[in-house]
Amino acid sequence: MFQGLSHVVIAVKDLDAQVANYEKVLGMPAVDRRETPERGMRVAFFRFPNGTHLELVSNIGEDGPIAKRLRELGEGIHFYGLRVDDLAATVQGLKDDDVRVVSDPTTGIAFVHPSQLGGALMRLI
């Protein structure tokens, strides 16, 4: 069963510039910044009191999913995450209903393919 919004991930070309913009607009600082070279990306997090968060992501170099996304689609929402109470059961239920789900059971990550949702990629948390 779906529980609600977990987070939204926004792909940006210039992480430092966009962090400054979001800090100004939101009136709060990014609480965590990190690089994940193995995934070719840099990330900044804005956490809200209700437990949700906003992530800004940019690429390191010209490879990786964020670099590809920025080349193909430009800046914008990369995906949004929804909390579920039982990931395996939710994924199986969606598959039973012929919903295209991309998942990796070994890592507990699942996405509903954007073709199912008007071009929006949904991550199940």
C-alpha positions as YAML, in Angstrom:
chain: A
units: angstrom
residues:
- id: 1
  name: MET
  ca: [0.00, 0.00, 0.00]
- id: 2
  name: PHE
  ca: [1.21, 3.48, -0.84]
- id: 3
  name: GLN
  ca: [1.99, 5.67, 2.19]
- id: 4
  name: GLY
  ca: [2.83, 9.05, 0.63]
- id: 5
  name: LEU
  ca: [5.61, 11.15, -0.80]
- id: 6
  name: SER
  ca: [9.16, 10.43, 0.31]
- id: 7
  name: HIS
  ca: [11.22, 12.74, -1.89]
- id: 8
  name: VAL
  ca: [11.65, 14.48, -5.22]
- id: 9
  name: VAL
  ca: [14.90, 14.40, -7.20]
- id: 10
  name: ILE
  ca: [15.71, 17.27, -9.56]
- id: 11
  name: ALA
  ca: [18.52, 17.02, -12.11]
- id: 12
  name: VAL
  ca: [20.52, 20.23, -12.50]
- id: 13
  name: LYS
  ca: [23.52, 21.22, -14.60]
- id: 14
  name: ASP
  ca: [25.28, 23.37, -11.98]
- id: 15
  name: LEU
  ca: [24.76, 21.96, -8.49]
- id: 16
  name: ASP
  ca: [26.46, 24.82, -6.64]
- id: 17
  name: ALA
  ca: [24.42, 27.51, -8.41]
- id: 18
  name: GLN
  ca: [21.14, 25.66, -7.92]
- id: 19
  name: VAL
  ca: [21.85, 24.93, -4.25]
- id: 20
  name: ALA
  ca: [22.29, 28.68, -3.77]
- id: 21
  name: ASN
  ca: [19.02, 29.33, -5.63]
- id: 22
  name: TYR
  ca: [17.07, 26.76, -3.62]
- id: 23
  name: GLU
  ca: [18.54, 28.00, -0.33]
- id: 24
  name: LYS
  ca: [17.35, 31.50, -1.21]
- id: 25
  name: VAL
  ca: [13.88, 30.39, -2.28]
- id: 26
  name: LEU
  ca: [13.34, 27.87, 0.54]
- id: 27
  name: GLY
  ca: [14.97, 30.02, 3.21]
- id: 28
  name: MET
  ca: [16.91, 27.03, 4.51]
- id: 29
  name: PRO
  ca: [20.32, 25.52, 3.87]
- id: 30
  name: ALA
  ca: [21.09, 22.26, 2.14]
- id: 31
  name: VAL
  ca: [21.74, 19.90, 5.05]
- id: 32
  name: ASP
  ca: [23.95, 17.41, 3.29]
- id: 33
  name: ARG
  ca: [26.08, 17.37, 0.16]
- id: 34
  name: ARG
  ca: [27.94, 14.40, -1.18]
- id: 35
  name: GLU
  ca: [29.57, 12.90, -4.22]
- id: 36
  name: THR
  ca: [29.04, 9.36, -5.37]
- id: 37
  name: PRO
  ca: [31.75, 8.84, -8.00]
- id: 38
  name: GLU
  ca: [30.70, 5.23, -8.56]
- id: 39
  name: ARG
  ca: [27.34, 6.57, -9.80]
- id: 40
  name: GLY
  ca: [28.86, 9.64, -11.46]
- id: 41
  name: MET
  ca: [26.86, 12.17, -9.48]
- id: 42
  name: ARG
  ca: [26.86, 14.93, -6.87]
- id: 43
  name: VAL
  ca: [23.87, 15.40, -4.58]
- id: 44
  name: ALA
  ca: [22.54, 18.05, -2.19]
- id: 45
  name: PHE
  ca: [19.63, 17.42, 0.21]
- id: 46
  name: PHE
  ca: [16.97, 19.70, 1.65]
- id: 47
  name: ARG
  ca: [15.06, 17.97, 4.46]
- id: 48
  name: PHE
  ca: [11.63, 19.09, 5.63]
- id: 49
  name: PRO
  ca: [10.06, 18.70, 9.10]
- id: 50
  name: ASN
  ca: [7.42, 16.25, 7.81]
- id: 51
  name: GLY
  ca: [10.11, 13.70, 6.85]
- id: 52
  name: THR
  ca: [10.16, 14.42, 3.12]
- id: 53
  name: HIS
  ca: [13.16, 15.76, 1.28]
- id: 54
  name: LEU
  ca: [14.25, 17.35, -1.96]
- id: 55
  name: GLU
  ca: [17.42, 16.22, -3.73]
- id: 56
  name: LEU
  ca: [19.32, 18.18, -6.32]
- id: 57
  name: VAL
  ca: [21.58, 15.99, -8.45]
- id: 58
  name: SER
  ca: [24.21, 16.80, -11.04]
- id: 59
  name: ASN
  ca: [26.71, 14.74, -12.95]
- id: 60
  name: ILE
  ca: [30.42, 14.20, -12.44]
- id: 61
  name: GLY
  ca: [31.92, 13.88, -15.90]
- id: 62
  name: GLU
  ca: [30.05, 12.88, -19.04]
- id: 63
  name: ASP
  ca: [28.92, 9.37, -18.06]
- id: 64
  name: GLY
  ca: [26.28, 8.06, -15.70]
- id: 65
  name: PRO
  ca: [22.51, 8.38, -15.45]
- id: 66
  name: ILE
  ca: [22.40, 12.10, -14.58]
- id: 67
  name: ALA
  ca: [24.72, 13.09, -17.44]
- id: 68
  name: LYS
  ca: [22.55, 11.06, -19.81]
- id: 69
  name: ARG
  ca: [19.34, 12.54, -18.42]
- id: 70
  name: LEU
  ca: [20.65, 16.11, -18.72]
- id: 71
  name: ARG
  ca: [21.77, 15.48, -22.33]
- id: 72
  name: GLU
  ca: [18.45, 13.95, -23.35]
- id: 73
  name: LEU
  ca: [15.92, 15.95, -21.33]
- id: 74
  name: GLY
  ca: [17.70, 18.90, -19.77]
- id: 75
  name: GLU
  ca: [17.16, 20.07, -16.20]
- id: 76
  name: GLY
  ca: [14.03, 19.14, -14.30]
- id: 77
  name: ILE
  ca: [12.40, 16.48, -12.17]
- id: 78
  name: HIS
  ca: [14.38, 13.26, -12.48]
- id: 79
  name: PHE
  ca: [11.99, 11.15, -10.40]
- id: 80
  name: TYR
  ca: [9.84, 11.17, -7.29]
- id: 81
  name: GLY
  ca: [9.76, 8.61, -4.52]
- id: 82
  name: LEU
  ca: [6.69, 7.24, -2.81]
- id: 83
  name: ARG
  ca: [6.77, 5.27, 0.43]
- id: 84
  name: VAL
  ca: [5.13, 1.85, 0.45]
- id: 85
  name: ASP
  ca: [4.50, -0.41, 3.42]
- id: 86
  name: ASP
  ca: [5.77, -3.59, 1.71]
- id: 87
  name: LEU
  ca: [8.02, -3.18, -1.32]
- id: 88
  name: ALA
  ca: [7.93, -6.79, -2.50]
- id: 89
  name: ALA
  ca: [4.14, -7.05, -2.21]
- id: 90
  name: THR
  ca: [3.63, -3.68, -3.92]
- id: 91
  name: VAL
  ca: [5.93, -4.63, -6.81]
- id: 92
  name: GLN
  ca: [4.20, -8.00, -7.21]
- id: 93
  name: GLY
  ca: [0.76, -6.39, -7.12]
- id: 94
  name: LEU
  ca: [1.76, -3.88, -9.78]
- id: 95
  name: LYS
  ca: [3.23, -6.62, -11.98]
- id: 96
  name: ASP
  ca: [0.05, -8.66, -11.51]
- id: 97
  name: ASP
  ca: [-1.84, -5.64, -12.85]
- id: 98
  name: ASP
  ca: [0.51, -5.48, -15.88]
- id: 99
  name: VAL
  ca: [2.26, -2.33, -14.66]
- id: 100
  name: ARG
  ca: [5.82, -2.09, -16.01]
- id: 101
  name: VAL
  ca: [8.11, -2.16, -12.98]
- id: 102
  name: VAL
  ca: [11.90, -2.05, -13.12]
- id: 103
  name: SER
  ca: [13.28, -3.53, -9.94]
- id: 104
  name: ASP
  ca: [16.35, -5.06, -8.37]
- id: 105
  name: PRO
  ca: [15.23, -7.29, -5.50]
- id: 106
  name: THR
  ca: [18.81, -7.64, -4.24]
- id: 107
  name: THR
  ca: [19.03, -3.92, -3.48]
- id: 108
  name: GLY
  ca: [15.41, -3.23, -2.63]
- id: 109
  name: ILE
  ca: [15.05, -0.65, -5.38]
- id: 110
  name: ALA
  ca: [12.01, -0.50, -7.64]
- id: 111
  name: PHE
  ca: [10.78, 2.02, -10.18]
- id: 112
  name: VAL
  ca: [7.52, 2.26, -12.09]
- id: 113
  name: HIS
  ca: [8.53, 2.87, -15.69]
- id: 114
  name: PRO
  ca: [7.77, 6.40, -16.93]
- id: 115
  name: SER
  ca: [5.75, 5.00, -19.84]
- id: 116
  name: GLN
  ca: [3.12, 3.98, -17.25]
- id: 117
  name: LEU
  ca: [2.82, 7.46, -15.71]
- id: 118
  name: GLY
  ca: [2.82, 10.06, -18.45]
- id: 119
  name: GLY
  ca: [6.60, 10.29, -18.59]
- id: 120
  name: ALA
  ca: [7.20, 10.56, -14.82]
- id: 121
  name: LEU
  ca: [9.56, 8.05, -13.20]
- id: 122
  name: MET
  ca: [8.32, 6.83, -9.78]
- id: 123
  name: ARG
  ca: [10.62, 5.19, -7.25]
- id: 124
  name: LEU
  ca: [9.07, 2.94, -4.64]
- id: 125
  name: ILE
  ca: [10.63, 3.34, -1.17]
...
